[in-house]
């Protein structure tokens, strides 16, 4: 056997010839023969390898001398490393580093994405500066290829997609080498996911992620919309983790079935046959009232998927021979996945890889392995491996640091040398007895990564480029480089006549369109650093005059064709005029963020969840349900924390809801009825709708929320519609809710409106007219702020004093004000109170008000306040 071993320093190799056989690592004194600090800190693996080969006969064949290193910072460093000597003062004095020497470049960036941005600018700069340099002369090595692979794919190549409109780097063809097989073969990714799920908690997000895998989607027919529906059901049914109570036994929770997959599926399956409105349940199962008749098949497919997954993961536990593990994985893939005919290669590759595992483990015989052993075995097999076809293809090669670290390239780039990422963590496995007292030559991931970096430094013949995360992409806080990179910078400081690290490291701005990227000399190069034409346009725009974000509309829209008005639309408009303008006139819905899938059992619930629980139990109590029955029903939803934690929270919410329910039932003495309203608006138009939950002549809305402006407005508009429809009855409204302040100890708050008189039809027509104005252009009528203004003016407060009251509701404080409402931001992005610099328009006037905001506030709220105060 002939063994050719690359070594960073022939001088060091010769000095270690008599170092002896392997010894305990703590007793290794080979570092005493090292003359250069980088060889000491980064080259331990090569020294230990020489110990391991100490008993092998070495044939010392004369080889041609190394070519003279270039007269550059990189060349000086490589000469010192090969000579195994740190330069003395005289040698350093003869080496003057100039900024024009770009042989070593270190770039500190804001996160992974900016590192790729900077890398492509550096590579384009090198190619532009040297016509003899070709993409095949460039090598990019990355310790975490899977993180950077999609960013590199997006930043380079794609010439046929972007053509001449994109970044010039898109013209460079890139070859991503030695990626993990799980990234290129979805079936192998599913196999890995099954091994991760086995023995784990089966979290809701884990199982849903598996359902999103393409082979699983194909097997169970899950479409995009159906997967979104599954996520909604998982949230609504309370699934968090574990298949069932038996699965939780391993975690000490065998008696708690809530928030398991069985719990959620039982709710879904009973929801197919029963409604939540029935106020009944089967044992512990409360039906989920969100399952339509057209979704029964989807519920069945979800139940089948979870059942099959449970069977597979149950088989992937315990201690078994390797054959059992591999057969179980194959069976699991067969029951959970399917591939199209064009993707049959995926199944063939799975079989081939598992066959290689069987072959490599043939010596194990009938040894029984546990799940961690199988995971480690398959992780090694499925990890990225270099293949000949991916290298030396003439394109720009991007790979891990293993396959090409000793192959000379004119330019070597090390991408992503972040602190905490490089070198890899070296914590020994708890079962690895040898790792407690290792011998030289035994594997150590951190030492291996350091050696890889040393080899890469020596492989660069002209230029070495290093990028790392030097600043937090959110806060901008400085971050240190990886320790080996810091050691390289320290060594460079001791290589030239004067320290160079502070001048060598380029700290890049956060954004690619920052002017420094496009200003010659700003980032260490004579010309502009960036080649991005889009960034240049952005920088020019940023350097121009600042323009206040314009309003959505410069002038009102054309009036709509007059027609009948829906009572529901009128109510929705005056509860949120800005949002109603966007929705009812522009058909623009403001997107709501979906709640994330939670994997942990709820130990506490936030204010919004508490409101949801309180509102549900209030509806139950108003419907005649007993407190105990409401408690038992809510307990079965899976929203509350477990055991006494949940009972305590639910008890507090019931104590808040019960006084509201008592007062509501006291006011609702008659049978409820729905009243059809039909009001003549003139010009052949009518207002039509239905007011539900009317008790005699009384409208009694009860809210778990704190009684606020929107509740009053809803009751007022409905009351006006009732009075305008039948003015012979003494209609009134009694809105009930929680008090706006906890001070004073009041258990509830109420607002009594009416009885009304003959003025109701005119007031209703006035609101309809204002709605027509507000659908042509947004009304400056933020609900809470306008109510505060009208109340203050009702007490004869001056305008300025009334506006001071408004600021409490409009401006941000401890909590976001109305200025931060998404609809208000869309229409008035400057966060200034709208309507103060406008005069009232036709049909908007009000005595004593000179601003549009003031006039509209008084016009809408003054009649309501008068009716509420009994001065109607």
VENPEBEL-V745956 format. One record per residue. RES is the residue in one small letter. OMEGA is omega in degrees with one decimal (* if undefined). NEAR is the number of other C-alpha atoms within 10 Angstrom. Layout:
# VENPEBEL-V745956
res->{RES;RES}
omega->{OMEGA;OMEGA}
near->{NEAR;NEAR}
This chain:
# VENPEBEL-V745956
res->{x;x;x;x;x;x;x;x;x;x;x;x;x;x;x;x;x;x;x;x;x;x;x;x;x;x;x;x;x;x;x;x;x;x;x;x;x;x;x;x;x;x;x;x;x;x;x;x;x;x;x;x;x;x;x;x;x;x;x;x;x;x;x;x;x;x;x;x;x;x;x;x;x;x;x;x;x;x;x;x;x;x;x;x;x;x;x;x;x;x;x;x;x;x;x;x;x;x;x;x;x;x;x;x;x;x;x;x;x;x;x;x;x;x;x;x;x;x;x;x;x;x;x;x;x;x;x;x;x;x;x;x;x;x;x;x;x;x;x;x;x;x;x;x;x;x;x;x;x;x;x;x;x;x;x;x;x;x;x;x;x;x;x;x;x;x;x;x;x;x;x;x;x;x;x;x;x;x;x;x;x;x;x;x;x;x;x;x;x;x;x;x;x;x;x;x;x;x;x;x;x;x;x;x;x;x;x;x;x;x;x;x;x;x;x;x;x;x;x;x;x;x;x;x;x;x;x;x;x;x;x;x;x;x;x;x;x;x;x;x;x;x;x;x;x;x;x;x;x;x;x;x;x;x;x;x;x;x;x;x;x;x;x;x;x;x;x;x;x;x;x;x;x;x;x;x;x;x;x;x;x;x;x;x;x;x;x;x;x;x;x;x;x;x;x;x;x;x;x;x;x;x;x;x;x;x;x;x;x;x;x;x;x;x;x;x;x;x;x;x;x;x;x;x;x;x;x;x;x;x;x;x;x;x;x;x;x;x;x;x;x;x;x;x;x;x;x;x;x;x;x;x;x;x;x;x;x;x;x;x;x;x;x;x;x;x;x;x;x;x;x;x;x;x;x;x;x;x;x;x;x;x;x;x;x;x;x;x;x;x;x;x;x;x;x;x;x;x;x;x;x;x;x;x;x;x;x;x;x;x;x;x;x;x;x;x;x;x;x;x;x;x;x;x;x;x;x;x;x;x;x;x;x;x;x;x;x;x;x;x;x;x;x;x;x;x;x;x;x;x;x;x;x;x;x;x;x;x;x;x;x;x;x;x;x;x;x;x;x;x;x;x;x;x;x;x;x;x;x;x;x;x;x;x;x;x;x;x;x;x;x;x;x;x;x;x;x;x;x;x;x;x;x;x;x;x;x;x;x;x;x;x;x;x;x;x;x;x;x;x;x;x;x;x;x;x;x;x;x;x;x;x;x;x;x;x;x;x;x;x;x;x;x;x;x;x;x;x;x;x;x;x;x;x;x;x;x;x;x;x;x;x;x;x;x;x;x;x;x;x;x;x;x;x;x;x;x;x;x;x;x;x;x;x;x;x;x;x;x;x;x;x;x;x;x;x;x;x;x;x;x;x;x;x;x;x;x;x;x;x;x;x;x;x;x;x;x;x;x;x;x;x;x;x;x;x;x;x;x;x;x;x;x;x;x;x;x;x;x;x;x;x;x;x;x;x;x;x;x;x;x;x;x;x;x;x;x;x;x;x;x;x;x;x;x;x;x;x;x;x;x;x;x;x;x;x;x;x;x;x;x;x;x;x;x;x;x;x;x;x;x;x;x;x;x;x;x;x;x;x;x;x;x;x;x;x;x;x;x;x;x;x;x;x;x;x;x;x;x;x;x;x;x;x;x;x;x;x;x;x;x;x;x;x;x;x;x;x;x;x;x;x;x;x;x;x;x;x;x;x;x;x;x;x;x;x;x;x;x;x;x;x;x;x;x;x;x;x;x;x;x;x;x;x;x;x;x;x;x;x;x;x;x;x;x;x;x;x;x;x;x;x;x;x;x;x;x;x;x;x;x;x;x;x;x;x;x;x;x;x;x;x;x;x;x;x;x;x;x;x;x;x;x;x;x;x;x;x;x;x;x;x;x;x;x;x;x;x;x;x;x;x;x;x;x;x;x;x;x;x;x;x;x;x;x;x;x;x;x;x;x;x;x;x;x;x;x;x;x;x;x;x}
omega->{176.1;-176.5;175.1;-174.3;173.5;-178.7;-175.5;-173.9;175.9;179.6;178.5;178.2;-177.5;-178.9;-178.8;-176.3;-175.7;-173.5;175.5;-176.9;178.4;178.7;172.5;-174.2;-179.7;-179.8;-177.1;-179.7;-176.7;-179.5;179.3;178.5;-174.9;-179.6;-178.7;-175.7;179.1;176.1;178.9;-173.6;-176.5;-170.0;-178.4;-178.4;-179.3;177.6;179.8;175.5;179.6;174.1;-178.2;-179.3;-174.8;-178.1;-178.5;178.9;-177.6;176.1;-176.6;-178.4;177.9;178.7;178.2;179.6;177.3;176.0;-178.9;179.6;179.1;-179.6;-178.3;-179.5;178.2;179.5;178.3;-179.2;-179.2;177.3;179.1;179.9;-178.3;178.5;-178.6;-177.5;172.4;-175.4;177.5;-175.5;-178.5;179.5;180.0;-177.7;-179.6;-177.1;178.9;-178.1;176.5;-179.7;178.7;176.7;-178.0;-178.1;173.5;179.4;176.7;-174.1;177.1;-171.7;176.1;173.3;-173.7;-178.4;179.6;176.8;178.4;175.7;-177.6;-179.0;-176.9;175.2;179.2;-178.2;177.5;177.8;178.5;179.3;179.9;-176.9;-175.8;-178.6;-179.6;-178.3;-179.8;179.6;-179.4;178.1;-177.8;176.5;176.7;178.3;-172.4;179.9;-178.4;-172.6;-175.9;177.8;-173.5;-175.1;179.7;178.6;178.5;178.3;179.6;-175.1;-179.0;177.7;179.1;-177.4;-178.9;-179.9;-175.8;-179.3;-173.5;-173.6;-172.6;180.0;178.9;-179.9;177.4;177.0;179.5;174.9;-175.0;175.3;175.5;-174.8;175.3;171.2;179.2;179.2;179.3;177.8;-177.6;-179.6;-177.9;179.1;177.4;175.7;176.9;178.4;177.6;179.2;178.2;179.0;176.9;179.2;-178.6;-179.1;-179.5;-173.3;-176.8;179.5;-177.6;-178.9;178.2;-177.7;178.5;175.8;177.7;178.5;178.5;-179.6;-173.6;179.2;178.8;177.2;-179.4;-177.5;-175.4;175.6;179.7;173.8;-178.4;-179.7;-179.7;176.9;175.0;178.2;177.0;179.0;177.6;-180.0;-179.9;177.5;-174.6;-177.3;175.1;179.2;176.5;179.6;179.5;178.4;-179.4;-178.8;178.2;177.2;-179.1;-179.1;179.3;-178.5;176.7;-178.3;-174.3;-176.2;-176.2;-174.8;-177.9;176.6;172.9;176.2;177.0;179.0;-178.5;179.7;176.4;178.1;178.9;-175.6;176.0;176.6;175.3;-173.9;-174.8;177.7;175.2;-177.9;-178.0;179.6;175.9;179.3;178.0;-177.3;-179.7;-169.3;173.7;-178.0;175.2;-174.6;-179.6;-176.4;178.5;-178.6;178.5;-177.3;-177.0;179.9;179.4;176.4;179.3;179.2;176.6;179.4;178.7;179.2;-178.4;179.4;178.8;178.8;178.8;179.9;-179.1;-177.3;175.5;-180.0;-177.7;175.7;178.4;179.6;-176.1;170.8;-177.6;-179.1;179.2;-178.2;-177.2;177.8;179.7;177.3;179.4;178.5;178.9;176.8;179.1;-177.3;-174.2;-172.9;172.0;179.7;177.1;-179.3;-179.6;-179.0;-179.2;178.5;179.9;177.9;179.6;179.8;176.0;180.0;-179.1;-179.2;178.8;175.5;177.4;177.0;178.2;-177.8;-177.6;-178.7;-177.4;-177.8;-179.9;-179.5;-178.5;178.8;-177.6;-178.0;174.1;-173.2;179.0;178.2;-179.1;177.4;-179.4;-178.9;-178.1;177.3;178.0;-177.4;-174.6;178.7;-179.7;179.0;178.0;175.2;-173.7;-174.8;-175.0;-175.3;177.3;-178.0;-176.7;178.3;174.1;-175.8;174.2;-174.9;172.1;-174.7;-175.0;-164.2;-169.9;-170.2;-179.2;-179.0;-176.0;172.1;179.7;178.1;175.9;179.7;175.1;-173.0;172.8;176.7;-175.5;174.8;-176.9;177.2;-179.2;-5.2;-179.4;176.7;-175.6;179.8;-177.9;175.3;-178.8;179.4;-176.3;-178.3;-177.1;-176.8;179.3;180.0;-171.6;175.5;177.8;-178.8;177.0;-171.8;174.8;-174.0;-178.5;179.0;178.2;-179.7;177.4;179.1;178.3;179.1;178.0;178.7;-179.4;178.2;-178.3;-179.0;-179.6;-178.5;-179.2;-173.1;173.4;-179.6;179.5;173.4;177.2;176.9;-177.8;178.9;177.8;-175.4;178.8;-177.0;-176.5;-179.0;-179.4;175.7;179.9;174.4;172.9;-175.3;178.1;177.0;175.4;177.3;176.2;178.9;176.9;179.4;178.1;176.0;-177.6;-178.7;-176.7;-175.7;-179.3;177.9;-174.5;-169.4;-177.2;179.0;-176.0;-176.4;177.9;178.2;-173.5;175.3;-175.9;-171.9;177.5;-179.9;174.6;-175.6;-179.5;178.2;-173.0;178.2;-179.9;177.6;-175.1;-177.2;170.8;176.9;-174.8;179.6;176.9;-176.0;-171.6;174.2;-171.7;179.6;178.5;177.4;177.7;177.9;178.6;179.1;178.2;178.7;-179.8;-179.5;-179.2;-179.8;178.8;-179.0;176.5;179.8;-175.9;174.8;-177.3;-178.6;174.1;-179.7;-177.4;174.8;175.7;179.6;179.6;174.2;-177.6;179.1;178.1;-176.9;176.1;177.9;179.8;178.4;179.1;178.5;-179.3;-179.2;-174.6;170.9;179.7;-174.3;-178.2;179.4;179.9;176.7;-179.8;-174.3;-171.7;-178.8;-177.0;-177.7;-177.8;178.7;176.8;-175.0;173.3;178.9;176.2;175.4;179.3;174.7;-178.2;178.5;-178.4;176.1;-178.7;175.4;171.4;-179.0;-176.0;-174.7;-179.8;178.1;177.0;178.0;-179.5;178.9;-179.1;179.9;179.5;-177.8;175.8;177.1;179.4;-178.9;177.4;178.2;177.6;180.0;178.1;179.0;-178.0;178.9;177.9;178.4;-178.5;-179.3;-178.9;179.9;-175.9;179.1;180.0;-179.4;-171.3;173.5;-176.3;169.2;-170.7;176.2;179.4;179.1;-179.1;179.1;-178.7;177.4;178.2;-178.8;177.3;178.7;175.8;-175.3;-172.6;177.8;177.4;179.8;179.4;179.9;178.6;179.4;178.4;-179.8;-178.0;-175.0;-178.8;178.1;179.7;175.9;176.2;-176.6;175.7;178.7;180.0;-172.6;176.4;-179.7;-176.4;-179.8;177.2;-179.3;-179.3;172.0;-177.8;176.8;-178.0;173.1;-178.2;174.6;174.6;-176.7;-175.2;176.0;-170.3;172.4;-174.0;173.6;179.2;-175.6;172.6;179.1;171.4;-173.8;-174.1;-173.6;-176.0;179.1;177.9;-177.7;179.2;179.4;-177.9;-178.7;178.6;178.6;177.1;179.7;177.8;-177.3;179.5;179.3;-177.2;-176.0;177.3;-177.7;-179.4;-177.2;175.3;178.1;178.3;179.0;-176.3;177.1;177.6;-179.2;-179.0;179.0;178.7;178.1;-179.6;174.6;179.9;-179.1;-178.6;174.1;-179.4;177.6;179.0;-179.5;176.7;2.0;-177.7;179.3;-173.7;-178.9;-175.2;-179.7;179.9;178.7;179.8;178.5;178.0;177.7;178.3;179.0;177.8;177.1;178.7;176.2;-177.4;173.9;173.2;176.0;-175.2;176.5;174.1;-173.3;173.1;-163.0;-177.0;-177.7;-179.0;176.5;178.7;179.5;-177.6;178.2;180.0;179.6;177.6;178.7;178.3;175.9;175.2;-177.0;-177.6;178.8;177.7;178.4;174.6;176.5;-177.4;-174.1;178.9;-179.5;-175.0;-172.5;176.4;175.3;175.2;175.6;179.1;176.5;179.7;178.8;-179.1;174.6;-176.5;179.7;178.4;178.0;-179.7;-176.4;-178.8;-172.0;-178.9;177.7;174.3;179.3;-174.3;172.8;-179.4;-179.6;179.0;174.3;179.2;177.6;177.5;-179.1;-179.4;-171.7;173.1;-175.0;175.7;-178.3;-178.4;178.7;-179.8;178.6;-178.9;-178.4;179.8;178.9;-179.8;-176.1;-177.4;-169.4;-174.3;177.5;179.6;-178.9;178.5;179.0;-179.1;-177.8;178.2;179.7;-179.1;*}
near->{3;6;7;6;9;11;18;23;21;14;16;22;18;10;13;19;13;11;18;14;13;19;16;12;14;10;10;16;11;17;16;9;15;24;18;20;18;24;24;16;18;22;25;19;22;21;23;22;16;23;23;17;15;17;10;10;7;11;7;6;6;6;6;6;6;8;6;8;14;14;13;20;23;24;20;19;25;21;21;18;25;18;17;24;17;20;20;10;12;9;13;17;13;10;16;14;17;12;12;9;15;20;19;23;18;21;21;26;28;24;18;18;18;22;25;22;20;20;23;23;20;19;20;18;17;17;16;11;10;9;8;8;14;15;18;17;18;23;27;21;24;21;23;19;22;16;13;19;18;12;16;21;15;12;21;21;20;17;17;9;10;13;12;11;11;16;21;20;21;22;16;18;16;22;21;19;22;21;21;20;20;18;14;11;16;21;24;21;18;23;18;17;17;21;21;17;20;18;18;15;20;24;21;24;18;18;18;18;12;19;24;16;17;17;22;22;19;17;18;17;15;20;12;11;9;13;19;13;14;18;19;16;20;22;20;18;28;26;29;26;25;25;25;21;21;15;21;18;13;12;11;11;12;13;11;15;21;28;31;27;27;20;25;29;25;19;29;28;18;19;21;19;14;19;17;16;10;10;14;14;17;10;7;16;21;29;29;24;19;17;21;10;9;9;13;15;10;18;19;13;15;18;19;14;18;19;14;15;22;19;12;22;20;13;15;24;16;12;14;15;14;22;17;15;22;19;12;16;22;16;13;21;22;12;16;22;20;20;18;11;7;7;13;11;13;17;19;10;15;20;14;12;17;19;13;13;18;15;10;12;14;11;9;12;10;11;11;15;18;15;18;13;13;15;14;11;14;18;15;12;17;20;14;19;17;17;11;10;9;15;21;13;13;14;19;22;22;27;28;24;21;19;16;22;23;20;14;19;21;16;24;27;26;23;27;27;24;24;19;12;12;22;22;17;11;11;10;13;10;8;8;8;10;11;15;11;10;15;17;23;20;16;13;17;15;17;18;19;21;24;23;23;26;22;23;24;26;25;23;26;18;19;23;23;21;22;27;26;26;26;21;14;18;9;8;12;10;15;16;15;22;20;16;22;22;14;16;20;20;16;19;21;17;18;26;22;16;14;16;21;17;9;11;20;19;18;17;21;19;16;16;20;21;19;20;18;25;22;16;15;13;16;20;18;14;12;14;17;21;26;18;20;15;14;19;19;12;16;19;15;12;13;11;9;8;8;6;8;10;12;13;12;11;8;9;12;13;9;11;11;6;10;12;14;17;16;22;16;14;21;20;18;22;25;21;19;25;27;23;25;23;19;16;15;16;11;10;12;12;12;7;7;6;8;9;10;18;16;17;13;18;18;12;15;15;8;9;9;13;18;15;14;23;24;19;17;27;27;17;21;23;20;11;11;15;13;18;11;15;19;17;14;20;19;21;21;23;24;25;27;20;18;11;10;13;19;15;13;16;21;13;13;19;23;13;17;28;18;16;25;25;14;17;22;17;10;16;19;11;13;9;15;12;11;15;13;20;19;22;15;19;8;8;9;13;18;22;17;19;16;18;15;16;21;18;16;16;23;26;24;21;23;21;24;17;17;21;20;16;17;19;24;21;19;24;27;23;23;26;25;27;29;27;26;20;15;17;10;14;15;22;24;25;21;23;26;25;22;19;13;11;11;7;7;8;11;15;19;16;20;19;20;25;23;18;20;16;12;14;20;21;13;18;23;20;17;20;19;14;18;21;15;20;21;24;18;22;24;21;23;25;23;23;19;24;26;25;23;25;25;19;19;21;15;9;11;14;10;17;10;13;21;22;13;16;20;18;15;21;24;18;14;10;6;9;12;17;22;23;17;15;16;21;24;16;19;21;21;17;15;18;13;21;20;17;15;11;13;16;19;12;7;12;20;18;16;8;11;18;16;20;23;26;28;23;25;26;26;22;22;23;17;17;22;20;15;19;20;13;12;9;15}
